[in-house]
Amino acid sequence: MELAPFVDSLVWGDSSKLLRGIDEKFCKSAQGENFDYQKRNYSTSHVHMMLASALTEMIDRTDAVIFLNTPNSIRASSSSAPGDAVTASPWIYHELVTTKIAREVGFKGRKLSQTRPLRTLREVTVEASMTILHKPPMDHLASLAPVDLDELKATGAKGLALLDKLYWRRRA
């Protein structure tokens, strides 16, 4: 059996483009020159909630989540607590929180561990420039270096067998 990766942006594209189309059609002021603030907030909250719900469902249904920790996704430090990792992306923050509370199930429903309880959301820092930084929960993620992936690839395993090896490596 082959693996089918899910990459959210490849499925529904850029949410900003979707919002722009909705806002152009439904969120203009009575004069039609500007956007109505209340309508714009309403449309944005609904689009973001629909996308966040879809992401949550997909993360909960998946066999494995692979998070690429890059300088663009996680910053090494924040101004409020030097040394703490933060992200400016509400989507990355949501995805990492979801991976922390999602059920872990193996292939064909084989249970790997107990359902994790919802934990209190981490601190949020707001900078003067309106950059909002979230402290992402990452302590529950297994760390994989490129060498680990090379070793897994060298086994020749594919599909579900490769994921099984990844699960065992994670538990070690």
C-alpha positions as CSV (number, residue, x, y, z in Angstrom):
1,M,0.0,0.0,0.0
2,E,1.4,3.4,-0.9
3,L,1.3,6.4,1.4
4,A,-0.8,9.4,0.5
5,P,0.6,12.6,1.9
6,F,-1.7,15.4,2.8
7,V,-0.4,19.0,2.4
8,D,-3.2,21.4,3.3
9,S,-2.1,24.3,1.0
10,L,-2.1,21.9,-2.0
11,V,-5.7,20.9,-1.2
12,W,-7.3,24.3,-0.7
13,G,-4.7,26.8,-1.8
14,D,-4.1,30.2,-0.2
15,S,-6.7,31.2,2.3
16,S,-5.9,34.9,1.6
17,K,-7.0,34.5,-2.0
18,L,-10.2,32.8,-0.9
19,L,-10.9,35.6,1.6
20,R,-10.2,38.3,-0.9
21,G,-12.8,36.8,-3.3
22,I,-15.4,36.5,-0.5
23,D,-14.7,40.0,0.8
24,E,-14.9,41.6,-2.7
25,K,-18.3,40.0,-3.2
26,F,-19.9,40.2,0.3
27,C,-17.9,42.6,2.5
28,K,-17.9,46.0,0.8
29,S,-19.3,49.0,2.6
30,A,-22.6,50.5,1.5
31,Q,-20.7,52.9,-0.8
32,G,-18.7,49.9,-2.3
33,E,-15.3,51.6,-2.0
34,N,-14.1,50.1,1.3
35,F,-14.5,46.9,3.2
36,D,-17.0,46.9,6.1
37,Y,-15.0,46.0,9.2
38,Q,-17.7,43.9,10.8
39,K,-18.5,41.9,7.6
40,R,-14.7,41.4,7.0
41,N,-14.2,40.0,10.5
42,Y,-17.2,37.8,10.1
43,S,-16.0,36.3,6.8
44,T,-12.5,35.9,8.1
45,S,-13.5,34.1,11.3
46,H,-15.7,31.7,9.3
47,V,-13.1,30.8,6.7
48,H,-10.4,30.4,9.4
49,M,-12.7,28.2,11.5
50,M,-13.6,26.0,8.6
51,L,-9.9,25.6,7.6
52,A,-8.8,25.0,11.2
53,S,-11.6,22.4,11.6
54,A,-10.5,20.6,8.4
55,L,-6.9,20.6,9.5
56,T,-7.8,19.2,12.9
57,E,-9.8,16.4,11.4
58,M,-7.0,15.5,9.0
59,I,-4.4,15.5,11.7
60,D,-6.6,13.3,13.9
61,R,-7.2,10.9,11.0
62,T,-3.6,10.6,9.8
63,D,-1.1,7.9,10.6
64,A,1.8,10.2,11.0
65,V,2.5,14.0,11.1
66,I,5.9,15.2,10.0
67,F,6.6,18.8,11.0
68,L,9.6,20.5,9.2
69,N,11.1,22.8,11.8
70,T,12.7,25.5,9.7
71,P,13.7,29.1,10.6
72,N,10.6,30.2,8.7
73,S,8.3,28.1,10.9
74,I,9.9,28.4,14.4
75,R,12.0,31.3,15.6
76,A,14.8,30.4,18.0
77,S,13.9,33.1,20.5
78,S,11.3,35.7,21.5
79,S,11.8,39.1,22.9
80,S,9.9,38.2,26.1
81,A,11.8,35.1,27.0
82,P,15.2,34.6,25.3
83,G,15.8,31.0,24.4
84,D,12.2,30.1,24.0
85,A,11.1,28.9,20.5
86,V,8.1,30.8,19.1
87,T,6.1,31.0,15.8
88,A,4.4,33.9,14.2
89,S,2.1,31.6,12.3
90,P,-1.3,31.0,13.9
91,W,-1.6,28.0,11.5
92,I,1.6,26.3,12.7
93,Y,0.6,27.0,16.3
94,H,-2.8,25.4,15.7
95,E,-1.3,22.4,14.0
96,L,1.2,21.7,16.7
97,V,-1.4,22.1,19.5
98,T,-3.6,19.7,17.5
99,T,-0.8,17.1,17.2
100,K,-0.5,17.3,21.0
101,I,-4.1,16.5,21.7
102,A,-5.0,14.3,18.7
103,R,-5.5,10.6,19.1
104,E,-2.6,8.4,18.2
105,V,-3.7,5.4,16.2
106,G,-1.6,3.1,14.2
107,F,-2.4,1.2,11.0
108,K,-5.9,-0.2,10.7
109,G,-6.9,1.2,14.0
110,R,-4.1,-0.3,16.1
111,K,-3.9,1.9,19.2
112,L,-0.5,3.3,20.0
113,S,-1.3,5.2,23.2
114,Q,-4.1,6.8,25.2
115,T,-5.9,9.9,23.9
116,R,-4.1,12.9,25.2
117,P,-6.1,15.4,27.3
118,L,-6.5,19.0,26.2
119,R,-3.9,21.1,27.8
120,T,-3.9,24.8,28.6
121,L,-2.8,26.9,25.6
122,R,0.7,28.3,25.9
123,E,1.6,31.9,26.3
124,V,1.0,34.4,23.5
125,T,3.3,37.4,23.1
126,V,2.1,40.5,21.2
127,E,4.8,42.8,19.9
128,A,4.3,46.6,19.3
129,S,4.3,45.9,15.5
130,M,1.2,43.7,15.9
131,T,3.3,40.6,15.3
132,I,1.7,37.9,17.4
133,L,4.1,35.2,18.6
134,H,2.9,31.9,20.0
135,K,4.9,29.5,22.1
136,P,4.3,26.3,20.2
137,P,4.0,23.0,22.0
138,M,6.8,20.8,20.6
139,D,7.9,18.7,23.6
140,H,5.6,15.8,22.5
141,L,7.2,15.6,19.0
142,A,9.8,13.0,18.2
143,S,13.0,14.5,16.9
144,L,14.2,13.2,13.5
145,A,17.4,14.4,11.9
146,P,18.3,14.0,8.2
147,V,20.5,11.1,9.2
148,D,17.5,9.3,10.8
149,L,15.5,9.7,7.6
150,D,18.5,8.4,5.5
151,E,18.8,5.3,7.8
152,L,15.0,4.6,7.4
153,K,15.3,5.0,3.6
154,A,18.3,2.6,3.6
155,T,16.1,-0.1,5.1
156,G,14.3,-0.3,1.8
157,A,10.9,-0.3,3.5
158,K,8.0,1.4,1.8
159,G,4.5,2.5,2.6
160,L,3.1,1.2,5.9
161,A,6.2,-0.9,6.6
162,L,8.2,2.3,6.6
163,L,5.8,4.0,8.9
164,D,6.0,1.0,11.3
165,K,9.8,1.4,11.4
166,L,9.3,5.1,12.1
167,Y,6.9,4.3,15.0
168,W,9.4,1.9,16.5
169,R,12.2,4.4,16.1
170,R,10.1,7.0,17.9
171,R,9.4,4.7,20.8
172,A,13.1,3.8,21.2
